[in-house]
Amino acid sequence: MNQENLQHGVHLYFYCHSRAKHDGMLLSEWLLEQAKRHGLGGGSVFRAIAGFGRHGVLHEEQFFELADDLPVKIEFLLHEEQVEPLLQLVRAAGVDVTYARSPASFAVLGSH
């Protein structure tokens, strides 16, 4: 990896259930839309095949009645200065969501 292109920042993750909504939108879509609207680089949504959260309810694909409310992870690779404005936006909107952050090093390979 070309060290000149290596950037340091934050991997920011949000966790919620796939059916969670905010402002009439799926929460995962709302988070992506907010990030896009505020000029953040990009985000992705990943659906789990099983999981449980702080309330201890197990959700798995094999249980049809719970399969449509599986956990999802919405993640962003951000520069340090982009993290707090996004978190403040989510706090101000009163969104009930769990988040985690970790240091990240990233670069773009190939033509861009």
PyMOL commands that place a pseudoatom at each C-alpha (Angstrom):
pseudoatom trace, name=CA, resn=MET, resi=1, chain=A, elem=C, hetatm=0, pos=[0.000, 0.000, 0.000]
pseudoatom trace, name=CA, resn=ASN, resi=2, chain=A, elem=C, hetatm=0, pos=[1.335, 3.421, -0.875]
pseudoatom trace, name=CA, resn=GLN, resi=3, chain=A, elem=C, hetatm=0, pos=[1.882, 5.075, 2.511]
pseudoatom trace, name=CA, resn=GLU, resi=4, chain=A, elem=C, hetatm=0, pos=[1.300, 8.545, 1.002]
pseudoatom trace, name=CA, resn=ASN, resi=5, chain=A, elem=C, hetatm=0, pos=[-2.349, 7.634, 0.376]
pseudoatom trace, name=CA, resn=LEU, resi=6, chain=A, elem=C, hetatm=0, pos=[-2.906, 6.075, 3.789]
pseudoatom trace, name=CA, resn=GLN, resi=7, chain=A, elem=C, hetatm=0, pos=[-5.333, 8.137, 5.852]
pseudoatom trace, name=CA, resn=HIS, resi=8, chain=A, elem=C, hetatm=0, pos=[-6.189, 7.783, 9.507]
pseudoatom trace, name=CA, resn=GLY, resi=9, chain=A, elem=C, hetatm=0, pos=[-9.674, 8.202, 10.824]
pseudoatom trace, name=CA, resn=VAL, resi=10, chain=A, elem=C, hetatm=0, pos=[-12.557, 6.428, 12.502]
pseudoatom trace, name=CA, resn=HIS, resi=11, chain=A, elem=C, hetatm=0, pos=[-14.682, 3.409, 11.710]
pseudoatom trace, name=CA, resn=LEU, resi=12, chain=A, elem=C, hetatm=0, pos=[-18.126, 4.368, 13.065]
pseudoatom trace, name=CA, resn=TYR, resi=13, chain=A, elem=C, hetatm=0, pos=[-20.747, 1.625, 13.424]
pseudoatom trace, name=CA, resn=PHE, resi=14, chain=A, elem=C, hetatm=0, pos=[-24.440, 1.908, 14.267]
pseudoatom trace, name=CA, resn=TYR, resi=15, chain=A, elem=C, hetatm=0, pos=[-26.480, -1.154, 15.283]
pseudoatom trace, name=CA, resn=CYS, resi=16, chain=A, elem=C, hetatm=0, pos=[-30.263, -1.466, 15.103]
pseudoatom trace, name=CA, resn=HIS, resi=17, chain=A, elem=C, hetatm=0, pos=[-32.986, -3.834, 13.931]
pseudoatom trace, name=CA, resn=SER, resi=18, chain=A, elem=C, hetatm=0, pos=[-33.842, -3.935, 10.252]
pseudoatom trace, name=CA, resn=ARG, resi=19, chain=A, elem=C, hetatm=0, pos=[-37.388, -2.666, 10.878]
pseudoatom trace, name=CA, resn=ALA, resi=20, chain=A, elem=C, hetatm=0, pos=[-36.307, 0.249, 13.118]
pseudoatom trace, name=CA, resn=LYS, resi=21, chain=A, elem=C, hetatm=0, pos=[-37.646, 3.531, 11.770]
pseudoatom trace, name=CA, resn=HIS, resi=22, chain=A, elem=C, hetatm=0, pos=[-37.035, 7.225, 12.245]
pseudoatom trace, name=CA, resn=ASP, resi=23, chain=A, elem=C, hetatm=0, pos=[-38.910, 10.065, 10.558]
pseudoatom trace, name=CA, resn=GLY, resi=24, chain=A, elem=C, hetatm=0, pos=[-40.963, 7.526, 8.579]
pseudoatom trace, name=CA, resn=MET, resi=25, chain=A, elem=C, hetatm=0, pos=[-37.858, 5.933, 7.053]
pseudoatom trace, name=CA, resn=LEU, resi=26, chain=A, elem=C, hetatm=0, pos=[-35.956, 2.794, 7.894]
pseudoatom trace, name=CA, resn=LEU, resi=27, chain=A, elem=C, hetatm=0, pos=[-33.295, 3.913, 10.361]
pseudoatom trace, name=CA, resn=SER, resi=28, chain=A, elem=C, hetatm=0, pos=[-30.531, 2.445, 8.205]
pseudoatom trace, name=CA, resn=GLU, resi=29, chain=A, elem=C, hetatm=0, pos=[-31.730, 4.505, 5.216]
pseudoatom trace, name=CA, resn=TRP, resi=30, chain=A, elem=C, hetatm=0, pos=[-32.152, 7.615, 7.383]
pseudoatom trace, name=CA, resn=LEU, resi=31, chain=A, elem=C, hetatm=0, pos=[-28.551, 7.329, 8.646]
pseudoatom trace, name=CA, resn=LEU, resi=32, chain=A, elem=C, hetatm=0, pos=[-27.199, 6.899, 5.103]
pseudoatom trace, name=CA, resn=GLU, resi=33, chain=A, elem=C, hetatm=0, pos=[-29.286, 9.846, 3.896]
pseudoatom trace, name=CA, resn=GLN, resi=34, chain=A, elem=C, hetatm=0, pos=[-28.051, 12.093, 6.720]
pseudoatom trace, name=CA, resn=ALA, resi=35, chain=A, elem=C, hetatm=0, pos=[-24.427, 11.174, 6.021]
pseudoatom trace, name=CA, resn=LYS, resi=36, chain=A, elem=C, hetatm=0, pos=[-24.877, 11.830, 2.298]
pseudoatom trace, name=CA, resn=ARG, resi=37, chain=A, elem=C, hetatm=0, pos=[-26.679, 15.132, 2.931]
pseudoatom trace, name=CA, resn=HIS, resi=38, chain=A, elem=C, hetatm=0, pos=[-23.795, 16.284, 5.144]
pseudoatom trace, name=CA, resn=GLY, resi=39, chain=A, elem=C, hetatm=0, pos=[-21.100, 15.379, 2.626]
pseudoatom trace, name=CA, resn=LEU, resi=40, chain=A, elem=C, hetatm=0, pos=[-19.625, 12.348, 4.348]
pseudoatom trace, name=CA, resn=GLY, resi=41, chain=A, elem=C, hetatm=0, pos=[-17.651, 9.927, 2.187]
pseudoatom trace, name=CA, resn=GLY, resi=42, chain=A, elem=C, hetatm=0, pos=[-19.924, 6.909, 2.224]
pseudoatom trace, name=CA, resn=GLY, resi=43, chain=A, elem=C, hetatm=0, pos=[-21.621, 4.277, 4.295]
pseudoatom trace, name=CA, resn=SER, resi=44, chain=A, elem=C, hetatm=0, pos=[-22.824, 0.705, 4.033]
pseudoatom trace, name=CA, resn=VAL, resi=45, chain=A, elem=C, hetatm=0, pos=[-25.551, -1.410, 5.621]
pseudoatom trace, name=CA, resn=PHE, resi=46, chain=A, elem=C, hetatm=0, pos=[-25.026, -5.067, 6.520]
pseudoatom trace, name=CA, resn=ARG, resi=47, chain=A, elem=C, hetatm=0, pos=[-27.738, -7.465, 7.695]
pseudoatom trace, name=CA, resn=ALA, resi=48, chain=A, elem=C, hetatm=0, pos=[-26.938, -10.169, 10.222]
pseudoatom trace, name=CA, resn=ILE, resi=49, chain=A, elem=C, hetatm=0, pos=[-28.167, -13.741, 9.932]
pseudoatom trace, name=CA, resn=ALA, resi=50, chain=A, elem=C, hetatm=0, pos=[-28.610, -13.900, 13.709]
pseudoatom trace, name=CA, resn=GLY, resi=51, chain=A, elem=C, hetatm=0, pos=[-28.070, -11.776, 16.758]
pseudoatom trace, name=CA, resn=PHE, resi=52, chain=A, elem=C, hetatm=0, pos=[-29.377, -10.372, 19.997]
pseudoatom trace, name=CA, resn=GLY, resi=53, chain=A, elem=C, hetatm=0, pos=[-29.112, -6.947, 21.514]
pseudoatom trace, name=CA, resn=ARG, resi=54, chain=A, elem=C, hetatm=0, pos=[-29.319, -5.251, 24.864]
pseudoatom trace, name=CA, resn=HIS, resi=55, chain=A, elem=C, hetatm=0, pos=[-32.828, -6.653, 25.481]
pseudoatom trace, name=CA, resn=GLY, resi=56, chain=A, elem=C, hetatm=0, pos=[-31.637, -10.256, 25.044]
pseudoatom trace, name=CA, resn=VAL, resi=57, chain=A, elem=C, hetatm=0, pos=[-34.111, -11.237, 22.312]
pseudoatom trace, name=CA, resn=LEU, resi=58, chain=A, elem=C, hetatm=0, pos=[-32.532, -13.659, 19.832]
pseudoatom trace, name=CA, resn=HIS, resi=59, chain=A, elem=C, hetatm=0, pos=[-33.359, -13.020, 16.169]
pseudoatom trace, name=CA, resn=GLU, resi=60, chain=A, elem=C, hetatm=0, pos=[-32.414, -15.614, 13.554]
pseudoatom trace, name=CA, resn=GLU, resi=61, chain=A, elem=C, hetatm=0, pos=[-33.238, -16.181, 9.902]
pseudoatom trace, name=CA, resn=GLN, resi=62, chain=A, elem=C, hetatm=0, pos=[-34.736, -19.593, 10.669]
pseudoatom trace, name=CA, resn=PHE, resi=63, chain=A, elem=C, hetatm=0, pos=[-37.530, -18.110, 12.826]
pseudoatom trace, name=CA, resn=PHE, resi=64, chain=A, elem=C, hetatm=0, pos=[-39.904, -16.686, 10.248]
pseudoatom trace, name=CA, resn=GLU, resi=65, chain=A, elem=C, hetatm=0, pos=[-41.758, -14.417, 12.664]
pseudoatom trace, name=CA, resn=LEU, resi=66, chain=A, elem=C, hetatm=0, pos=[-38.486, -12.687, 13.676]
pseudoatom trace, name=CA, resn=ALA, resi=67, chain=A, elem=C, hetatm=0, pos=[-36.594, -12.933, 10.403]
pseudoatom trace, name=CA, resn=ASP, resi=68, chain=A, elem=C, hetatm=0, pos=[-37.814, -9.553, 9.193]
pseudoatom trace, name=CA, resn=ASP, resi=69, chain=A, elem=C, hetatm=0, pos=[-36.376, -7.803, 12.260]
pseudoatom trace, name=CA, resn=LEU, resi=70, chain=A, elem=C, hetatm=0, pos=[-32.778, -9.020, 12.089]
pseudoatom trace, name=CA, resn=PRO, resi=71, chain=A, elem=C, hetatm=0, pos=[-29.934, -6.866, 13.371]
pseudoatom trace, name=CA, resn=VAL, resi=72, chain=A, elem=C, hetatm=0, pos=[-28.251, -4.537, 10.900]
pseudoatom trace, name=CA, resn=LYS, resi=73, chain=A, elem=C, hetatm=0, pos=[-24.948, -2.686, 11.073]
pseudoatom trace, name=CA, resn=ILE, resi=74, chain=A, elem=C, hetatm=0, pos=[-24.573, 0.683, 9.366]
pseudoatom trace, name=CA, resn=GLU, resi=75, chain=A, elem=C, hetatm=0, pos=[-20.929, 1.636, 9.059]
pseudoatom trace, name=CA, resn=PHE, resi=76, chain=A, elem=C, hetatm=0, pos=[-18.930, 4.633, 7.934]
pseudoatom trace, name=CA, resn=LEU, resi=77, chain=A, elem=C, hetatm=0, pos=[-15.222, 5.305, 7.377]
pseudoatom trace, name=CA, resn=LEU, resi=78, chain=A, elem=C, hetatm=0, pos=[-14.754, 8.890, 8.489]
pseudoatom trace, name=CA, resn=HIS, resi=79, chain=A, elem=C, hetatm=0, pos=[-12.121, 11.483, 9.170]
pseudoatom trace, name=CA, resn=GLU, resi=80, chain=A, elem=C, hetatm=0, pos=[-11.939, 12.315, 12.882]
pseudoatom trace, name=CA, resn=GLU, resi=81, chain=A, elem=C, hetatm=0, pos=[-13.565, 15.734, 12.410]
pseudoatom trace, name=CA, resn=GLN, resi=82, chain=A, elem=C, hetatm=0, pos=[-16.632, 14.145, 10.737]
pseudoatom trace, name=CA, resn=VAL, resi=83, chain=A, elem=C, hetatm=0, pos=[-17.533, 11.848, 13.637]
pseudoatom trace, name=CA, resn=GLU, resi=84, chain=A, elem=C, hetatm=0, pos=[-18.889, 14.221, 16.262]
pseudoatom trace, name=CA, resn=PRO, resi=85, chain=A, elem=C, hetatm=0, pos=[-21.099, 16.228, 13.853]
pseudoatom trace, name=CA, resn=LEU, resi=86, chain=A, elem=C, hetatm=0, pos=[-22.760, 12.977, 12.710]
pseudoatom trace, name=CA, resn=LEU, resi=87, chain=A, elem=C, hetatm=0, pos=[-23.212, 11.761, 16.295]
pseudoatom trace, name=CA, resn=GLN, resi=88, chain=A, elem=C, hetatm=0, pos=[-24.637, 15.155, 17.304]
pseudoatom trace, name=CA, resn=LEU, resi=89, chain=A, elem=C, hetatm=0, pos=[-27.119, 14.981, 14.435]
pseudoatom trace, name=CA, resn=VAL, resi=90, chain=A, elem=C, hetatm=0, pos=[-28.277, 11.529, 15.560]
pseudoatom trace, name=CA, resn=ARG, resi=91, chain=A, elem=C, hetatm=0, pos=[-28.510, 12.673, 19.203]
pseudoatom trace, name=CA, resn=ALA, resi=92, chain=A, elem=C, hetatm=0, pos=[-30.452, 15.802, 18.266]
pseudoatom trace, name=CA, resn=ALA, resi=93, chain=A, elem=C, hetatm=0, pos=[-32.929, 13.704, 16.268]
pseudoatom trace, name=CA, resn=GLY, resi=94, chain=A, elem=C, hetatm=0, pos=[-33.599, 11.567, 19.361]
pseudoatom trace, name=CA, resn=VAL, resi=95, chain=A, elem=C, hetatm=0, pos=[-32.701, 8.341, 17.583]
pseudoatom trace, name=CA, resn=ASP, resi=96, chain=A, elem=C, hetatm=0, pos=[-32.556, 5.202, 19.763]
pseudoatom trace, name=CA, resn=VAL, resi=97, chain=A, elem=C, hetatm=0, pos=[-29.512, 3.395, 18.389]
pseudoatom trace, name=CA, resn=THR, resi=98, chain=A, elem=C, hetatm=0, pos=[-26.314, 1.781, 19.631]
pseudoatom trace, name=CA, resn=TYR, resi=99, chain=A, elem=C, hetatm=0, pos=[-22.985, 2.864, 18.175]
pseudoatom trace, name=CA, resn=ALA, resi=100, chain=A, elem=C, hetatm=0, pos=[-19.332, 1.922, 18.381]
pseudoatom trace, name=CA, resn=ARG, resi=101, chain=A, elem=C, hetatm=0, pos=[-16.195, 3.525, 17.034]
pseudoatom trace, name=CA, resn=SER, resi=102, chain=A, elem=C, hetatm=0, pos=[-12.672, 2.319, 16.428]
pseudoatom trace, name=CA, resn=PRO, resi=103, chain=A, elem=C, hetatm=0, pos=[-9.528, 3.777, 14.885]
pseudoatom trace, name=CA, resn=ALA, resi=104, chain=A, elem=C, hetatm=0, pos=[-9.147, 3.100, 11.178]
pseudoatom trace, name=CA, resn=SER, resi=105, chain=A, elem=C, hetatm=0, pos=[-6.462, 3.434, 8.530]
pseudoatom trace, name=CA, resn=PHE, resi=106, chain=A, elem=C, hetatm=0, pos=[-7.681, 3.496, 4.955]
pseudoatom trace, name=CA, resn=ALA, resi=107, chain=A, elem=C, hetatm=0, pos=[-6.691, 4.298, 1.406]
pseudoatom trace, name=CA, resn=VAL, resi=108, chain=A, elem=C, hetatm=0, pos=[-8.130, 4.012, -2.102]
pseudoatom trace, name=CA, resn=LEU, resi=109, chain=A, elem=C, hetatm=0, pos=[-6.412, 1.548, -4.412]
pseudoatom trace, name=CA, resn=GLY, resi=110, chain=A, elem=C, hetatm=0, pos=[-6.522, 1.813, -8.192]
pseudoatom trace, name=CA, resn=SER, resi=111, chain=A, elem=C, hetatm=0, pos=[-7.843, 4.726, -10.193]
pseudoatom trace, name=CA, resn=HIS, resi=112, chain=A, elem=C, hetatm=0, pos=[-10.278, 7.082, -8.516]
for i in range(1, 112): cmd.bond("trace and resi %d" % i, "trace and resi %d" % (i + 1))
show_as sticks, trace
zoom trace
